[in-house]
């Protein structure tokens, strides 16, 4: 049985699948050639990440497909309901990348409060000639400890972010349409753990009370954060989006950064991805990464193994 991992899969996943008799193909096939390739090779399972789409037209064109898997959480690049209606198994890996995304959120937060996003641009250019001026410019940072982090969307990734914040000594409030009350357990290296009980807060309360806000929601039809929401926030708030492009109004974000309503933003995803707007890319108050939230070696190993386990269970 043949599996096409069109956006790649970790070697750990390949090894496990091959040990169970599956033939894993990692050739990167262009979207427009994908249906032909699947049919010519008689592919039974298609594995994608964010680059490859599995829409109705592809599903209709490929009768050999028995399973479509997403190496990650969001499945907005797959016509899930239609595929299921055709008897195709749909799988993803919702837990595998949570810690990696959460750590990236804090990379942006730590960089934001100490101006690293701008310092790393200017030090190579002027560090030798304007060292004292740069020291003065970047010397007014702040600490995360003791501040309030608002988390919008409290699924696995939102909860992983909350655990890191609590471990750092931050206060955490959250808003989620499903999760009401939850107990988060933070494990430590020596087997000890600490539990925190958190309750869902009103959306406006999160906006008004947070020193920093991190967004963790699936793809939306409209903005979650725009001008109206920014107006309700504290002056000097920091905003992080490592969920999906299009959940933050980037035009309104730039206006809020220019007016200093928002102190800084950290973006791993973008409205016009994979071609982010130049005004976003060039803005001195935005920390930027190219959609790498789940792109750690550890997360990719977990994703590969989790996909392999599900495929073996469903197709063997």
N, C-alpha and C positions, 0 to 999 in steps of 0.2 A: 504494500500500500504506500502511495507516494504523498509526501507532504511538501508543499511549497512555502517556505518561510521568506516571503518576498521582501520584507523589511529587516531580515536577519533574525537570528536566534542565538542565544549563548551556547557555547560548546557543551556545557553541562546538559542542556536540553537535547541537543543533537545526540550526544552519547547515550542518553537514556532511551530516546526513541529508537535509535539504531539497535540497541541491545534487545528491544522488543520486536525487531524485524521490520521496522518502518524505514523507508527510503526518504531521507531528508534532502531536499534541494534548496540551496540558498542563493541561486541565481537571482539577481535583481532584474525583474521584467518590467518594462515601461507599462504604464497604465493602459495605453491603447493597444498593447500587444498581449495583455494579460489573459484575456479569454481564449485566444488562439493557443497560447502556451499551455494553459490548463487542459484544454481539450486534446492537444497533441500528445501531452505527457500523461494523460489520464490521471490528473491530480485529484486526490480524495479530500485533502484538507488544505485550506489556505490560511496562513498565519500572517497577520499584518500588525503594524504599529500605527503611527499617525500618517505616514506618507501614502499608503495604498488605500484606495477606496473599494468597497465591496457593495455596489449598488444593485438595484433590481435588474438592470440590463445585464450585468455580469452574471448574476445568479441565474437568470433565464438562459444565458448563453452556455452555461457550464453544468450540464446534467450530472457529471461525475462527482461534483462537490457534495460531500457528506457533512463537512464541518468547516466553520470559519472561526478563527480565534484571533483575539486582540491582545497583544502583549502590552497590557496596561489596563487602565480603568475605563475611561470614556470610550463609547462605541458609536460616536456620532458620524464616523466614516463608514459605518456598516448599516444597511437597511435591515435591522434586526428582526422586526415583526414580519417582514416579507420573507426573509430567509427561513424563519421558524415555520411559517405557513407552508413552506415547500419541504418541510421535514429535515431541514439542515440544522445541525447542532451549532449553537452559538456559545462560545466560551470567552472569558477574559480573566485577568489576574488582578482583582481589586485590592488585594492585601500586599502584593509583592513589592510595590514601589513606594509605599506610604512614607517610610522612614527617609528614603532618599529625597523625596519632594520636600518633606518637612525640614531637612537639613539645608536644602537650597533656600527655602524661605528665610531661615535664620542667617544664611550667608548674606542675603540681601538686607536683612534687618541690621545685622552687625555692621555691614558696610555702610548702610544708610546713616546710622546715628554717629558714625565717625568719618563720614564724607569720603570713604575709600573710592566710591564710584568716580568722584571728580579728582581726588588726589592722584589716583593711578593714571589719569589722563595728563595731568599737569606736571607731576614730578619728573617724568622723562624729558619734558620740554624745557622746564624752568628750574628744576631742582638744584642745579649747579649755580645758577645766577640769582635766584630769588628765594633761597632757602628760608630766610627769616620771614619774608612776606607770606610764603606758603604756610609756614608754621603758625603764623598768626591767623591766617584764613581758616585753617582746619583745626584750630585749637579750641573751638567752642562746642565740642561734641557732647553727647549725653549717654547715660547708661540705660540699658533695657530693664535691669533689675528694678522692681518696684513700680514699673509702669503697667498700664492696662492694655492687653492685646485683645482686640475683638476679632472673632473668627466667624465668617459668614459661610455657612455650609459646614456641618459637623459630622461628615462621614468619616471613613477611615483616615484619610489624609488630614482633615481638619482636626481630628482627635490626636493624631500624631504630632501635629504642630502645637496643640494645646499642652500635651505632655512635656514637650521641650520647654515651652514657655514657663510652665509650673516648676519644672526642675531648675530653671534659671532664677526663679523668685519673682516672676511676673504674676499679675492678676489676670485671669482669663474669663471673658464673657463670650457667649456665642448666640447665634441665631440660626435656626434650622426649621424647615417646614415639617419635619418628621420627628426628629429627636427631641424629646422633652427633658427628661432628667437622665443623667448618666453618671456612672462612677468610673473614673479613670484611675488605673493603677500604673504607677511609674516604677519600673524595675531598675535595680542598680546592680553593679558588677558582682557584688558579694552575696547575692540572693535576697537581700532586703528589698522592700518595696514600700511605697507610700500611696495611699488612696485619697482621691479628691472627689467630692460630689459636686457636680455642676448642674445648673438648671438653665433651660432655654430662656433667653431674654428677648424682649421686643426688639424688632429690627431697628427702629428709631433710637432706642436706648443704646444699642451697640454703636450706632453712628455717633451719637452725642457724647458717649462716655469713654471711647477708646483713644489711647495715644497712638496706637498702630492698628491697622486693619489688614487682615489677610483673607483673601477670597478663595473658597474651595467648593465651587459649584460646577455642575455639568454645563454643557453648551446651552445657551439660552436664546430665545427669540427676541429678547429685548435686553437693554442694559440693566445690570444689577446696581452699578454705581455710575451716576452721571451728575450733572450740575446740581440737581435738587438734593441728592444725597450728600454731595461734597459740601453744600451750604450748611448742612446740619452738623458737620463734623467740627471738632476742635481746631483752632488755628495751630498749624505746625504738625498736623498728623502725618504719619507715614503710611503708604499704601503698598501692599504686595499682591501681585496676581501671578500665581503659578498654577492656575486651573485651566481656563480656556480663553482664547482670544475672543473678543466681542462681548465680554461680560462687563467691561469698563469702557465708558465713552472716552476715547483717547483725546478727542478735541477738547472736551470739558476738563480732562485731566491736565492737559497742557495749560489751559487757562488758569486752573487752580494752582498749579505750580508757579506760574508767572506772577500771580497775585500773592504768593506765599501762604495761601490758605493751606496747601499741602507742602510739607517741607521736602519730601523726596518720595519717589516711587521705585519699586523694584518689579520689573516685568520679565517673566520667562516666556510669556505668550502674547500674541499680538492680533489686533483686529484683521489686518491684511496679510497675515502670515501665509506663505513664507516670504513675503515682500513687505516688511514693516515700513511704516511711513518714515521719511527722512527726518521730520520734525521730532519724532520719538527717538530715533537712533542718535540724533545729534544733541538732544537736550542735556544740559549739564547737571540736572537734578534727577536723572533717571538711571538707575542701575540696571544693566541689561544682560540677559543670557538668552541663547537661541533655543528655547524649548528643550531644556536638558534636565528637567525635574527628575525623571526616572532613569537618567543616563549615568548610573554608576555601575561598576562591575558587580557589586553585591546584588543590586536590584535586578540586573539583567540575568544573573545566575538564578535568582529566585523565580523570575518570570519564566525563564526557560524550563526549569524543573516543574513549575506549576502547570504550564501548558502541556508539558509531556505527560504528567500524571493524568490530566483530564482527557487527553487524546487516547491514551492507553485504556482508560476506563470506558470511554465511549465507543471506540472503534475496534477494539480487539475482541 
